Amino acid sequence: MATFTDLSGNQQKLFVDIEQVYGAYLDAAKQLHRYPGWMLWKKVSGKEYLFHAFDRSGGTGKGLGRRSPETESQKSQFDAEKQRLADLIDGFKERLKEYSIATRAYRLRRLPTTAAKIVREIDDRELLGSSLIVVGTNALFAYEAAAGCQFFPDYTATRDLDLLWEARQSIELGARDRIEPDGFLGLLKSIDKTFTRNEELTFQAVNRDAYLVDLLKPIGAQTDRMTSADKIDPMELEGQQWLLDCERFEQTVIADDGYPARIICPDPRIFVLHKFWMSELRNRKPPKARRDKLQAQAVKELLDARFPHLHFGDIEKHLPKALANYLKVAKAARGIRS
């Protein structure tokens, strides 16, 4: 049974153009982060000093020395480079705005808008791929984009976003002080102020549109680095460590708002194994188990058809013992190629 359809030549060309511009935008934005705040002159006892301010009031920052040819040059270089990058980013944004109109006509919009906004914010705060990765259904949008195709809606329909927390990394420390005071929930509120914690399922946040965000972690992972102010208590799930220990898969996708976003998720081979494994758990609810199996089969078919170079045998020796043992069984039972 077919699980996906290929993009047309025109769709693929537009996608590649957007992907290239977005990659350049992300690179410029990363460089701009190296130039925080402003440099200004402050007069103290009748003498001027160069001050690097980190807020608009100038109350937070550090002094860089008395005014001199060296500090004047330092300020000039800082201002010029920051302006160059800002102009560059403005140009990329304008290009992406133009492309966003075409993405509707070319039917390239895939990732739900709320998920895209969250992933972009996490990426901007330099948490994506280090402290947090995308798992679950939304990972399929990354796999299909890399393959130049689109899964049928039955496989990708979702009203939630699953984020797996790398418990060995601090969400706050990884953000370079760009995290909100309320931690993870504050991050979500910076995108949509209607997000609140689900008081019955405290690992979950929900907004007024009933969009759900689940924060997950491996069983036994220590959470002492996540402060109580985060208010979202990550849920422990068996097998999640496998998704963290594998290679990461990175791909630009197009969201429902017409703009690109970057997804970092587990290697698709691990996704397949993990989903098949979950579908066989005795305590897994039947509807979820059936969906696990369908998604695993869909990504497996995609790998067979579009990624013949990604062999399961190449990762077998790097798998944890439990998953390696499962792979041996799954090769025959699930038709997984070595």
ChimeraX attribute file (.defattr): number of C-alpha atoms within 10 A of each C-alpha:
attribute: neighborCount
match mode: 1-to-1
recipient: residues
	/A:1	5
	/A:2	9
	/A:3	17
	/A:4	17
	/A:5	12
	/A:6	13
	/A:7	19
	/A:8	11
	/A:9	10
	/A:10	10
	/A:11	18
	/A:12	17
	/A:13	12
	/A:14	15
	/A:15	22
	/A:16	14
	/A:17	12
	/A:18	23
	/A:19	20
	/A:20	11
	/A:21	18
	/A:22	22
	/A:23	16
	/A:24	15
	/A:25	20
	/A:26	17
	/A:27	13
	/A:28	18
	/A:29	16
	/A:30	16
	/A:31	14
	/A:32	17
	/A:33	14
	/A:34	9
	/A:35	16
	/A:36	13
	/A:37	16
	/A:38	17
	/A:39	22
	/A:40	15
	/A:41	19
	/A:42	17
	/A:43	12
	/A:44	9
	/A:45	6
	/A:46	7
	/A:47	10
	/A:48	15
	/A:49	19
	/A:50	21
	/A:51	23
	/A:52	20
	/A:53	19
	/A:54	16
	/A:55	12
	/A:56	9
	/A:57	7
	/A:58	16
	/A:59	9
	/A:60	12
	/A:61	14
	/A:62	13
	/A:63	14
	/A:64	15
	/A:65	12
	/A:66	18
	/A:67	17
	/A:68	12
	/A:69	9
	/A:70	11
	/A:71	17
	/A:72	15
	/A:73	12
	/A:74	14
	/A:75	19
	/A:76	13
	/A:77	12
	/A:78	16
	/A:79	15
	/A:80	11
	/A:81	14
	/A:82	20
	/A:83	14
	/A:84	14
	/A:85	20
	/A:86	16
	/A:87	13
	/A:88	15
	/A:89	20
	/A:90	13
	/A:91	14
	/A:92	19
	/A:93	16
	/A:94	11
	/A:95	14
	/A:96	21
	/A:97	13
	/A:98	14
	/A:99	19
	/A:100	21
	/A:101	13
	/A:102	16
	/A:103	23
	/A:104	13
	/A:105	10
	/A:106	15
	/A:107	13
	/A:108	24
	/A:109	20
	/A:110	24
	/A:111	27
	/A:112	19
	/A:113	17
	/A:114	23
	/A:115	22
	/A:116	24
	/A:117	20
	/A:118	20
	/A:119	23
	/A:120	18
	/A:121	19
	/A:122	23
	/A:123	21
	/A:124	16
	/A:125	20
	/A:126	18
	/A:127	24
	/A:128	23
	/A:129	21
	/A:130	17
	/A:131	21
	/A:132	27
	/A:133	25
	/A:134	23
	/A:135	21
	/A:136	19
	/A:137	19
	/A:138	24
	/A:139	25
	/A:140	22
	/A:141	23
	/A:142	26
	/A:143	25
	/A:144	22
	/A:145	20
	/A:146	17
	/A:147	16
	/A:148	17
	/A:149	20
	/A:150	21
	/A:151	23
	/A:152	13
	/A:153	11
	/A:154	11
	/A:155	18
	/A:156	18
	/A:157	14
	/A:158	15
	/A:159	15
	/A:160	20
	/A:161	25
	/A:162	20
	/A:163	22
	/A:164	27
	/A:165	28
	/A:166	25
	/A:167	22
	/A:168	13
	/A:169	16
	/A:170	19
	/A:171	25
	/A:172	21
	/A:173	14
	/A:174	16
	/A:175	18
	/A:176	12
	/A:177	10
	/A:178	14
	/A:179	21
	/A:180	16
	/A:181	13
	/A:182	16
	/A:183	20
	/A:184	23
	/A:185	22
	/A:186	20
	/A:187	21
	/A:188	24
	/A:189	18
	/A:190	15
	/A:191	14
	/A:192	15
	/A:193	13
	/A:194	13
	/A:195	23
	/A:196	20
	/A:197	18
	/A:198	16
	/A:199	10
	/A:200	7
	/A:201	13
	/A:202	16
	/A:203	19
	/A:204	25
	/A:205	26
	/A:206	17
	/A:207	18
	/A:208	11
	/A:209	10
	/A:210	11
	/A:211	15
	/A:212	22
	/A:213	24
	/A:214	20
	/A:215	21
	/A:216	24
	/A:217	25
	/A:218	21
	/A:219	13
	/A:220	11
	/A:221	14
	/A:222	12
	/A:223	17
	/A:224	10
	/A:225	13
	/A:226	20
	/A:227	16
	/A:228	12
	/A:229	12
	/A:230	17
	/A:231	19
	/A:232	26
	/A:233	20
	/A:234	22
	/A:235	17
	/A:236	16
	/A:237	13
	/A:238	11
	/A:239	17
	/A:240	18
	/A:241	19
	/A:242	19
	/A:243	22
	/A:244	24
	/A:245	15
	/A:246	19
	/A:247	15
	/A:248	16
	/A:249	18
	/A:250	17
	/A:251	17
	/A:252	22
	/A:253	25
	/A:254	26
	/A:255	23
	/A:256	19
	/A:257	18
	/A:258	23
	/A:259	24
	/A:260	27
	/A:261	25
	/A:262	22
	/A:263	27
	/A:264	21
	/A:265	29
	/A:266	24
	/A:267	20
	/A:268	25
	/A:269	20
	/A:270	23
	/A:271	24
	/A:272	23
	/A:273	24
	/A:274	21
	/A:275	23
	/A:276	24
	/A:277	19
	/A:278	20
	/A:279	22
	/A:280	14
	/A:281	11
	/A:282	9
	/A:283	9
	/A:284	13
	/A:285	10
	/A:286	13
	/A:287	9
	/A:288	12
	/A:289	20
	/A:290	17
	/A:291	17
	/A:292	25
	/A:293	19
	/A:294	18
	/A:295	24
	/A:296	26
	/A:297	20
	/A:298	21
	/A:299	23
	/A:300	22
	/A:301	18
	/A:302	21
	/A:303	21
	/A:304	15
	/A:305	10
	/A:306	15
	/A:307	14
	/A:308	10
	/A:309	9
	/A:310	16
	/A:311	15
	/A:312	16
	/A:313	12
	/A:314	11
	/A:315	16
	/A:316	16
	/A:317	10
	/A:318	12
	/A:319	16
	/A:320	13
	/A:321	11
	/A:322	10
	/A:323	18
	/A:324	16
	/A:325	12
	/A:326	14
	/A:327	24
	/A:328	13
	/A:329	13
	/A:330	16
	/A:331	13
	/A:332	10
	/A:333	9
	/A:334	14
	/A:335	11
	/A:336	21
	/A:337	15
	/A:338	13
